[in-house]
């Protein structure tokens, strides 16, 4: 496995150009990472649609939970995968089928073969990163708690713009 590297301009572009995120593996348990990430991204102006077959039909943070990506009635810009790496390939296949622009695999989630398949289909792929953390890092929010983000900005942390 090669080391993963995503330049800040690429992550910034993805976050800027994304409006609707489908979060596969979203949890209604308030102390799970997917719940925190969903709530944070919603507060930053993204529409985050939860995908979890066990909770399909329920409401999570104001959004209906869907069984799969194909059931979502609106266009999806990004699929955020909160699943084990071995569960990634069918999610990627479905994401290709519905025509997403970005597939983002959460921290510790990596599947090189599925990523190559998505990239070959023209989809931007980011693995082993968290959009919540990257948003906070690129807007300077993480710096508020003393973390060196290597980003200097005077911008307020709303949506990432050009």
Secondary structure, 3 states (H helix, E strand, C coil): CCCCCCCHHHHHHHHHHCCEEEEECCCCCCCCHHHHHHHHHHHCCCEEEEECHHHCCCEECCEECECCHHHCCCCCCEEEECCCHHHHHHHHHHHHHHCCCEEEECCCCCCHHHHHHHHHCCCEEECCCCHHHHHHHHHCHHHHHCCCCCCCCCCCCCCCCC
